[in-house]
Amino acid sequence: MADWRDAVTVRRAASLDPGVPGRTTAFDFAGSGRGETWIGMVAMAPGAATGAHHHGRHEVAVYVTEGRGLIRWGERLEFAAEVAPGDFVYFAPQVPHEEVNLDPAEALRFVVVRSDNERIMVPLQIEPADTPEAVY
């Protein structure tokens, strides 16, 4: 069993240090050996969940722009972090995860950056842990 706890990183908006005025780095990709990048937007309907999946060899980062969500990850989705506007989330390659929109009335929206422009999304059949460990 892999140790997935540290395979996802959440950077809270309040904790970001601009370093250089007008520029804030949330994450530096480790590099997957390919030159392509995909950047896009995702909007999740109120109360929706993606289901467990991973993105193969891709590194993925998201920036939450609207709504309130829950990211679960790990072999049994045993780790979780709530996210809100201004938060960044980084997923290492092969990490099983799921995004959940916690709001029953509003969309959850985020900008996505992937380390490749292929659209790999591998659905997983996972029996999730009943009570995931909250990671802050």
C-alpha positions as YAML, in Angstrom:
chain: A
units: angstrom
residues:
- id: 1
  name: MET
  ca: [0.00, 0.00, 0.00]
- id: 2
  name: ALA
  ca: [1.39, 3.40, -1.00]
- id: 3
  name: ASP
  ca: [1.65, 6.25, 1.49]
- id: 4
  name: TRP
  ca: [-0.70, 8.76, -0.14]
- id: 5
  name: ARG
  ca: [-1.05, 11.21, 2.78]
- id: 6
  name: ASP
  ca: [1.56, 13.65, 1.45]
- id: 7
  name: ALA
  ca: [0.71, 13.14, -2.25]
- id: 8
  name: VAL
  ca: [-1.78, 16.02, -2.19]
- id: 9
  name: THR
  ca: [-0.90, 19.50, -0.98]
- id: 10
  name: VAL
  ca: [-3.39, 22.25, -0.14]
- id: 11
  name: ARG
  ca: [-2.15, 25.86, -0.07]
- id: 12
  name: ARG
  ca: [-4.61, 28.17, 1.70]
- id: 13
  name: ALA
  ca: [-5.06, 31.62, 0.19]
- id: 14
  name: ALA
  ca: [-4.18, 33.26, 3.50]
- id: 15
  name: SER
  ca: [-0.85, 31.39, 3.69]
- id: 16
  name: LEU
  ca: [0.52, 32.41, 0.29]
- id: 17
  name: ASP
  ca: [3.50, 34.75, 0.37]
- id: 18
  name: PRO
  ca: [3.86, 36.77, -2.82]
- id: 19
  name: GLY
  ca: [7.67, 36.83, -2.57]
- id: 20
  name: VAL
  ca: [7.81, 39.09, -5.61]
- id: 21
  name: PRO
  ca: [5.20, 41.88, -5.60]
- id: 22
  name: GLY
  ca: [2.31, 40.94, -7.89]
- id: 23
  name: ARG
  ca: [3.38, 37.30, -8.26]
- id: 24
  name: THR
  ca: [2.63, 34.34, -6.04]
- id: 25
  name: THR
  ca: [3.89, 30.81, -6.63]
- id: 26
  name: ALA
  ca: [1.65, 28.14, -5.18]
- id: 27
  name: PHE
  ca: [3.49, 25.10, -6.64]
- id: 28
  name: ASP
  ca: [6.40, 24.21, -8.90]
- id: 29
  name: PHE
  ca: [5.76, 21.06, -10.93]
- id: 30
  name: ALA
  ca: [8.41, 18.41, -10.40]
- id: 31
  name: GLY
  ca: [8.47, 17.77, -14.14]
- id: 32
  name: SER
  ca: [7.07, 14.77, -15.97]
- id: 33
  name: GLY
  ca: [9.56, 14.89, -18.81]
- id: 34
  name: ARG
  ca: [7.07, 16.27, -21.34]
- id: 35
  name: GLY
  ca: [6.68, 19.79, -22.62]
- id: 36
  name: GLU
  ca: [2.90, 20.04, -22.97]
- id: 37
  name: THR
  ca: [0.64, 21.72, -20.43]
- id: 38
  name: TRP
  ca: [-3.15, 21.89, -20.21]
- id: 39
  name: ILE
  ca: [-4.92, 24.78, -18.49]
- id: 40
  name: GLY
  ca: [-8.68, 24.95, -18.19]
- id: 41
  name: MET
  ca: [-11.73, 25.56, -16.02]
- id: 42
  name: VAL
  ca: [-13.94, 23.01, -14.29]
- id: 43
  name: ALA
  ca: [-17.42, 23.71, -12.95]
- id: 44
  name: MET
  ca: [-19.08, 21.12, -10.72]
- id: 45
  name: ALA
  ca: [-22.84, 21.20, -10.26]
- id: 46
  name: PRO
  ca: [-24.26, 21.74, -6.76]
- id: 47
  name: GLY
  ca: [-23.78, 18.61, -4.63]
- id: 48
  name: ALA
  ca: [-21.87, 16.78, -7.41]
- id: 49
  name: ALA
  ca: [-18.90, 14.44, -6.92]
- id: 50
  name: THR
  ca: [-16.40, 13.28, -9.54]
- id: 51
  name: GLY
  ca: [-16.05, 9.74, -8.23]
- id: 52
  name: ALA
  ca: [-12.66, 8.23, -7.44]
- id: 53
  name: HIS
  ca: [-10.08, 8.56, -10.23]
- id: 54
  name: HIS
  ca: [-6.47, 9.46, -10.99]
- id: 55
  name: HIS
  ca: [-4.71, 11.21, -13.88]
- id: 56
  name: GLY
  ca: [-1.96, 8.72, -14.68]
- id: 57
  name: ARG
  ca: [1.49, 10.25, -14.96]
- id: 58
  name: HIS
  ca: [0.15, 13.84, -14.82]
- id: 59
  name: GLU
  ca: [0.80, 16.31, -12.09]
- id: 60
  name: VAL
  ca: [-2.33, 18.38, -11.54]
- id: 61
  name: ALA
  ca: [-2.90, 21.67, -9.72]
- id: 62
  name: VAL
  ca: [-6.22, 23.42, -9.16]
- id: 63
  name: TYR
  ca: [-7.11, 26.92, -7.98]
- id: 64
  name: VAL
  ca: [-10.55, 27.27, -6.42]
- id: 65
  name: THR
  ca: [-12.37, 30.35, -7.74]
- id: 66
  name: GLU
  ca: [-15.93, 29.82, -6.44]
- id: 67
  name: GLY
  ca: [-17.76, 27.54, -4.05]
- id: 68
  name: ARG
  ca: [-16.84, 25.17, -1.27]
- id: 69
  name: GLY
  ca: [-15.48, 21.71, -1.91]
- id: 70
  name: LEU
  ca: [-13.95, 18.63, -0.40]
- id: 71
  name: ILE
  ca: [-10.91, 16.84, -1.82]
- id: 72
  name: ARG
  ca: [-10.55, 13.21, -0.75]
- id: 73
  name: TRP
  ca: [-7.51, 11.13, -1.68]
- id: 74
  name: GLY
  ca: [-5.61, 7.96, -0.91]
- id: 75
  name: GLU
  ca: [-6.04, 4.27, -1.58]
- id: 76
  name: ARG
  ca: [-9.44, 4.38, 0.19]
- id: 77
  name: LEU
  ca: [-9.94, 8.15, -0.03]
- id: 78
  name: GLU
  ca: [-8.88, 8.13, 3.61]
- id: 79
  name: PHE
  ca: [-7.56, 11.71, 3.63]
- id: 80
  name: ALA
  ca: [-9.64, 14.86, 3.10]
- id: 81
  name: ALA
  ca: [-9.35, 18.64, 2.97]
- id: 82
  name: GLU
  ca: [-12.07, 21.23, 2.53]
- id: 83
  name: VAL
  ca: [-11.25, 23.91, -0.02]
- id: 84
  name: ALA
  ca: [-12.63, 27.39, -0.69]
- id: 85
  name: PRO
  ca: [-11.94, 30.31, -3.06]
- id: 86
  name: GLY
  ca: [-8.26, 31.25, -3.16]
- id: 87
  name: ASP
  ca: [-7.03, 27.77, -2.18]
- id: 88
  name: PHE
  ca: [-4.64, 25.81, -4.40]
- id: 89
  name: VAL
  ca: [-4.44, 22.00, -4.47]
- id: 90
  name: TYR
  ca: [-1.60, 19.93, -5.98]
- id: 91
  name: PHE
  ca: [-1.98, 16.24, -6.92]
- id: 92
  name: ALA
  ca: [1.11, 14.11, -7.52]
- id: 93
  name: PRO
  ca: [0.91, 11.58, -10.38]
- id: 94
  name: GLN
  ca: [-1.18, 8.43, -9.87]
- id: 95
  name: VAL
  ca: [-2.92, 9.75, -6.71]
- id: 96
  name: PRO
  ca: [-6.42, 8.31, -6.27]
- id: 97
  name: HIS
  ca: [-8.72, 11.23, -5.47]
- id: 98
  name: GLU
  ca: [-12.23, 12.63, -5.68]
- id: 99
  name: GLU
  ca: [-13.60, 16.18, -5.73]
- id: 100
  name: VAL
  ca: [-16.96, 16.88, -4.04]
- id: 101
  name: ASN
  ca: [-19.05, 20.05, -4.22]
- id: 102
  name: LEU
  ca: [-20.25, 20.60, -0.65]
- id: 103
  name: ASP
  ca: [-22.81, 23.27, -1.59]
- id: 104
  name: PRO
  ca: [-26.30, 22.01, -2.50]
- id: 105
  name: ALA
  ca: [-27.15, 25.27, -4.31]
- id: 106
  name: GLU
  ca: [-23.99, 26.74, -5.90]
- id: 107
  name: ALA
  ca: [-21.41, 25.47, -8.39]
- id: 108
  name: LEU
  ca: [-17.83, 24.70, -7.37]
- id: 109
  name: ARG
  ca: [-15.44, 26.22, -9.91]
- id: 110
  name: PHE
  ca: [-11.70, 25.88, -10.28]
- id: 111
  name: VAL
  ca: [-8.89, 26.53, -12.71]
- id: 112
  name: VAL
  ca: [-6.92, 23.38, -13.56]
- id: 113
  name: VAL
  ca: [-3.31, 23.07, -14.73]
- id: 114
  name: ARG
  ca: [-2.08, 19.66, -15.87]
- id: 115
  name: SER
  ca: [1.49, 18.74, -16.72]
- id: 116
  name: ASP
  ca: [0.42, 17.24, -20.04]
- id: 117
  name: ASN
  ca: [-2.30, 18.02, -22.55]
- id: 118
  name: GLU
  ca: [-3.58, 14.45, -22.74]
- id: 119
  name: ARG
  ca: [-6.90, 14.04, -21.00]
- id: 120
  name: ILE
  ca: [-6.06, 10.97, -18.93]
- id: 121
  name: MET
  ca: [-8.68, 10.25, -16.28]
- id: 122
  name: VAL
  ca: [-8.70, 6.71, -14.93]
- id: 123
  name: PRO
  ca: [-11.92, 5.86, -13.03]
- id: 124
  name: LEU
  ca: [-11.37, 3.75, -9.92]
- id: 125
  name: GLN
  ca: [-13.65, 1.41, -8.01]
- id: 126
  name: ILE
  ca: [-12.86, 2.31, -4.40]
- id: 127
  name: GLU
  ca: [-14.76, 1.54, -1.22]
- id: 128
  name: PRO
  ca: [-14.11, 4.85, 0.56]
- id: 129
  name: ALA
  ca: [-13.12, 5.08, 4.20]
- id: 130
  name: ASP
  ca: [-16.09, 5.96, 6.41]
- id: 131
  name: THR
  ca: [-14.33, 8.83, 8.19]
- id: 132
  name: PRO
  ca: [-11.38, 10.33, 6.33]
- id: 133
  name: GLU
  ca: [-8.52, 11.95, 8.23]
- id: 134
  name: ALA
  ca: [-8.78, 15.75, 7.92]
- id: 135
  name: VAL
  ca: [-5.57, 17.24, 6.49]
- id: 136
  name: TYR
  ca: [-5.04, 20.98, 6.79]
...
